């Protein structure tokens, strides 16, 4: 129910001023009332003002109420506005024709003020409830789509640590002779397992990231440490693709950024995996960290570079949701989720292909 009927606007369309005056006096205590004495004037008002309900006479010169009703319902901008005919025409076929054209009710003259008030109030409440239900349905559809996206992102992010668990478990089983190597492998297995568990526990955060409601709890962290984990966890992918991955000359170990380590691991892992998959065999993916200023603010910039070329079409859609190009089984969510995370951290992400044969993705995160 509408607790504030006075906020609604009712348009009265009638060529007789006395009828407009009567309806105005009935409705003005509760609603904002507009009036028009001709069909064209009514259409102009509907095109320039927000109207919640129309009270419409049928018998009018030039454009009668039936034609005006048809034109209102034929326009997508006004089709949802409820129309009530208020007329002296009392034949059943007149009422049936009006209802067929899209009117929701029919009041005969001379009017009864209590009936007019009740009909207007009821139809405004029904219209409001219908609109609310439609919005809720759209929200449910969007929530279901978001849930599907989160599941895809989760599966995508879990591939890197899962590869470590499988690969290093096989190494331990195949080689019992070197205790020190086995211990190192077991530590990596343990770390990857914990990381997977954290990702599962945090997967629903992607809903909040997309809606802009994520509550960030930033702490200072060293990006080189996180990038080192990303490199280790993607080493198997690099090996199978015959690609090198490692730090460049700008791997500032003293750099401290402000953010959440798990979010940053997920972001950088997506970007490094993307670069490895795009890098030609024999190439090298390079990671660099350096302080930088952007628009007068201090940031730490992590740049991921790989050899390759990107078409203009791919450049335009590189960070768009569900966009993928030339990757079998790609979800189209890796770079999109990276963009969401960078924005949530108060930073930014960009793609640079200005240097021929190189693709650079730069993430800027505020300095601690």
C-alpha positions in Angstrom: 0.0 0.0 0.0 1.1 3.5 -0.7 1.6 5.5 2.4 2.1 8.8 0.5 -0.7 9.1 -2.0 -0.1 12.9 -2.2 3.1 12.2 -4.1 1.1 10.8 -7.0 0.1 12.8 -10.0 -3.3 12.4 -11.7 -4.0 13.8 -15.2 -7.7 14.7 -15.8 -8.6 14.9 -19.5 -12.0 16.4 -20.3 -13.2 19.1 -22.7 -15.7 20.4 -20.2 -14.2 22.8 -17.6 -17.0 22.1 -15.1 -16.1 18.4 -15.1 -12.4 19.2 -14.6 -13.3 21.5 -11.7 -15.4 18.8 -10.0 -12.6 16.1 -10.3 -10.0 18.6 -9.2 -11.9 19.4 -6.0 -12.3 15.7 -5.3 -8.7 14.7 -5.8 -6.6 17.8 -4.8 -6.5 17.0 -1.1 -4.6 13.7 -1.8 -2.9 14.1 -5.2 -1.2 16.5 -7.5 -3.8 17.1 -10.3 -3.0 18.1 -13.9 -5.6 18.8 -16.5 -6.0 18.9 -20.3 -9.0 19.9 -22.4 -7.9 18.1 -25.6 -6.0 15.0 -26.6 -2.9 16.7 -28.1 -2.5 18.8 -24.9 -2.8 15.6 -22.8 -0.1 13.9 -24.9 2.2 16.9 -24.5 1.8 16.8 -20.7 2.4 13.0 -20.7 5.6 13.6 -22.6 7.0 16.2 -20.3 5.7 15.2 -16.8 5.6 12.1 -14.7 1.9 11.0 -14.5 0.8 8.1 -12.3 -2.9 7.8 -13.5 -5.1 9.3 -16.2 -8.9 10.1 -15.8 -10.2 10.3 -19.3 -13.4 11.4 -20.9 -14.5 9.6 -24.1 -16.6 12.2 -25.9 -14.2 15.0 -26.9 -13.7 17.0 -30.2 -10.9 16.3 -32.7 -9.4 13.4 -30.7 -11.8 11.4 -28.6 -10.9 9.5 -25.5 -10.8 6.1 -27.2 -8.2 7.4 -29.7 -6.2 9.1 -27.0 -6.2 5.9 -24.9 -5.0 3.9 -27.9 -2.1 6.3 -28.5 -1.1 6.3 -24.8 -1.0 2.5 -24.8 0.9 2.4 -28.1 3.8 4.5 -26.7 6.3 2.5 -24.7 7.0 5.5 -22.5 3.4 5.8 -21.3 1.9 2.3 -21.9 2.1 1.4 -18.2 0.1 4.4 -17.0 -3.3 3.2 -15.7 -6.3 4.8 -17.5 -9.8 5.2 -16.0 -12.6 6.4 -18.3 -14.9 8.9 -16.7 -17.8 9.3 -19.2 -21.6 9.7 -19.6 -21.6 6.9 -22.1 -23.3 4.0 -20.3 -23.8 1.3 -22.9 -22.0 -2.0 -22.3 -20.3 -2.0 -25.7 -18.8 1.5 -24.9 -17.3 0.1 -21.7 -16.1 -3.1 -23.4 -14.4 -1.1 -26.2 -12.6 1.1 -23.7 -11.4 -1.9 -21.7 -10.2 -3.6 -24.9 -8.0 -0.5 -25.7 -6.2 -0.9 -22.3 -8.3 1.1 -19.8 -8.4 -0.5 -16.4 -11.8 0.9 -15.1 -14.9 2.8 -16.2 -16.7 5.4 -14.1 -20.0 6.9 -15.3 -21.1 10.5 -14.9 -22.4 12.1 -12.8 -19.6 11.0 -10.6 -19.8 9.9 -7.0 -16.8 11.5 -5.2 -16.3 8.6 -2.7 -16.3 6.1 -5.7 -13.8 8.2 -7.6 -11.5 8.5 -4.6 -11.7 4.7 -3.9 -11.1 3.7 -7.5 -8.1 6.1 -8.0 -6.5 4.9 -4.7 -7.0 1.2 -5.4 -5.6 1.4 -8.9 -2.6 3.4 -7.8 -1.9 0.9 -5.1 -2.2 -2.0 -7.6 0.0 -0.2 -10.0 2.6 0.4 -7.3 2.5 -3.2 -6.2 2.8 -4.5 -9.8 5.9 -2.2 -10.3 7.5 -3.4 -7.1 6.9 -7.1 -8.0 8.4 -6.5 -11.5 11.5 -4.9 -9.9 11.8 -7.8 -7.4 11.6 -10.3 -10.3 14.4 -8.4 -12.1 16.5 -8.5 -9.0 15.9 -12.2 -8.6 17.0 -12.8 -12.2 20.1 -10.7 -11.7 20.9 -12.4 -8.4 20.7 -15.8 -10.1 23.0 -14.6 -12.9 25.4 -13.2 -10.3 25.4 -16.5 -8.5 26.3 -18.3 -11.7 29.1 -15.8 -12.4 30.5 -16.3 -8.9 30.6 -20.0 -9.4 32.5 -19.5 -12.7 34.9 -17.1 -11.1 35.5 -19.5 -8.2 36.2 -22.4 -10.5 38.5 -20.1 -12.5 40.5 -18.9 -9.5 40.9 -22.4 -8.0 42.7 -23.8 -11.1 46.1 -22.4 -10.1 46.3 -23.7 -6.5 44.6 -26.9 -7.5 47.4 -27.5 -10.1 50.0 -27.1 -7.3 48.2 -29.6 -5.1 48.0 -32.2 -7.9 51.5 -31.6 -9.3 53.4 -31.5 -6.1 51.5 -34.4 -4.6 52.7 -36.5 -7.5 56.3 -35.4 -6.9 56.1 -36.5 -3.3 54.7 -39.9 -4.2 57.3 -40.4 -6.9 60.3 -39.4 -4.9 60.7 -40.4 -1.2 64.5 -40.1 -1.3 65.0 -36.4 -0.6 63.4 -35.3 2.7 64.2 -31.6 2.2 62.6 -31.5 -1.2 59.6 -33.4 0.0 59.1 -31.0 2.9 59.2 -28.0 0.6 56.6 -29.7 -1.7 54.4 -30.5 1.3 54.5 -26.8 2.4 53.4 -25.7 -1.0 50.6 -28.2 -1.0 49.5 -27.0 2.4 49.6 -23.3 1.4 47.6 -24.0 -1.8 45.0 -26.0 0.2 44.6 -23.1 2.6 44.3 -20.7 -0.3 41.6 -22.7 -1.9 39.7 -22.9 1.3 39.9 -19.1 1.7 38.7 -18.6 -1.8 35.7 -20.9 -1.3 34.9 -19.0 2.0 35.2 -15.7 0.2 33.5 -16.5 -3.1 30.3 -14.7 -2.2 32.2 -11.5 -1.8 32.1 -11.2 -5.6 28.4 -10.4 -5.3 29.3 -7.4 -3.2 32.2 -6.4 -5.4 29.9 -6.2 -8.4 27.2 -4.3 -6.5 29.7 -1.9 -4.9 28.8 -3.0 -1.3 32.0 -4.9 -0.4 33.4 -3.8 3.0 37.1 -3.5 2.5 39.5 -4.0 5.4 42.8 -2.9 3.9 46.2 -3.6 5.5 49.8 -2.9 4.3 51.2 -5.7 2.2 54.2 -6.5 0.0 53.1 -7.2 -3.6 56.3 -9.0 -4.4 55.5 -11.7 -1.8 52.0 -12.2 -3.3 53.4 -12.2 -6.9 55.9 -14.8 -5.8 53.1 -17.1 -4.7 51.3 -16.4 -8.0 54.4 -17.3 -10.0 54.9 -20.5 -8.0 51.3 -21.5 -8.3 51.3 -21.0 -12.1 54.7 -22.6 -12.7 53.0 -25.8 -14.1 51.0 -23.8 -16.6 54.2 -22.0 -17.6 56.1 -25.2 -18.0 53.4 -26.9 -20.2 53.2 -23.9 -22.4 57.0 -23.5 -22.6 56.8 -20.0 -21.3 59.0 -18.3 -18.7 57.5 -16.2 -15.9 59.3 -14.1 -13.4 60.2 -10.6 -12.1 61.7 -7.8 -14.2 64.1 -5.2 -13.0 61.5 -3.1 -11.2 60.6 -5.6 -8.5 60.7 -3.2 -5.6 60.8 -5.4 -2.5 60.3 -2.3 -0.2 57.0 -1.3 -1.8 54.1 -1.5 0.5 50.6 -1.3 -0.8 47.2 -1.0 0.9 44.6 -3.7 0.3 43.5 -7.2 1.1 46.0 -9.9 0.3 43.5 -12.5 -0.8 41.7 -10.1 -3.2 45.1 -9.1 -4.6 46.2 -12.7 -5.0 43.0 -13.5 -6.9 43.4 -10.4 -9.1 47.1 -11.0 -9.9 46.6 -14.8 -10.4 43.9 -14.1 -13.0 46.0 -11.6 -14.8 49.2 -13.8 -14.8 47.3 -16.8 -16.0 45.7 -14.7 -18.7 49.2 -13.5 -19.8 50.6 -17.0 -19.8 47.8 -18.3 -21.9 48.3 -15.5 -24.4 52.1 -15.7 -24.5 53.6 -17.6 -27.5 55.8 -20.6 -26.7 59.4 -19.5 -25.9 58.2 -16.1 -24.6 58.4 -14.6 -21.2 55.8 -13.1 -18.9 57.4 -10.3 -16.8 56.1 -8.9 -13.5 57.3 -5.5 -12.3 56.5 -3.4 -9.2 57.2 0.3 -8.9 55.9 3.5 -7.1 54.0 5.9 -9.4 51.8 9.0 -9.2 48.5 9.3 -11.0 46.4 12.5 -10.8 48.5 13.7 -7.9 48.0 10.5 -5.8 50.7 8.0 -4.8 50.2 4.5 -6.1 52.1 1.3 -6.4 51.9 -0.1 -9.9 52.2 -3.8 -10.7 52.8 -4.3 -14.4 52.4 -7.7 -16.2 53.9 -7.8 -19.6 53.8 -10.6 -22.3 54.7 -10.7 -25.9 51.7 -10.7 -28.3 49.3 -8.6 -30.2 45.7 -7.7 -29.5 43.2 -6.5 -32.1 41.3 -3.3 -31.7 38.1 -5.2 -31.0 39.7 -7.2 -28.1 41.3 -4.0 -26.7 37.9 -2.3 -26.5 36.3 -5.3 -24.6 39.3 -6.6 -22.7 37.8 -5.9 -19.2 34.2 -6.5 -20.2 32.1 -9.1 -18.5 31.9 -12.5 -20.2 34.2 -11.4 -23.1 36.7 -14.0 -24.2 38.8 -14.3 -27.3 40.7 -17.3 -28.7 40.7 -19.3 -25.4 39.0 -22.7 -25.2 37.0 -23.0 -22.0 37.5 -19.4 -21.0 34.9 -17.9 -18.8 35.3 -14.2 -19.8 35.4 -13.3 -16.1 39.1 -13.2 -15.3 40.0 -9.7 -16.4 36.5 -8.5 -15.4 36.9 -9.7 -11.8 40.4 -8.1 -11.8 38.8 -4.8 -12.8 36.2 -5.1 -10.0 38.9 -5.8 -7.4 41.2 -3.0 -8.5 38.2 -0.6 -8.3 37.3 -1.9 -4.8 40.8 -1.4 -3.6 40.6 2.3 -4.6 42.9 1.8 -7.6 42.6 1.2 -11.3 43.6 -1.2 -14.1 44.6 -0.4 -17.6 45.7 -2.1 -20.8 48.6 -0.8 -22.9 49.5 -2.1 -26.4 51.4 1.0 -27.6 54.7 -0.9 -27.9 54.5 -3.2 -30.9 54.5 -6.8 -30.0 54.0 -6.3 -26.3 50.9 -6.4 -24.1 51.0 -4.7 -20.7 48.4 -4.8 -18.0 49.0 -2.3 -15.2 47.3 -2.3 -11.8 47.5 0.7 -9.6 46.9 0.3 -5.9 47.2 3.0 -3.2 50.5 3.0 -1.3 50.3 2.2 2.4 
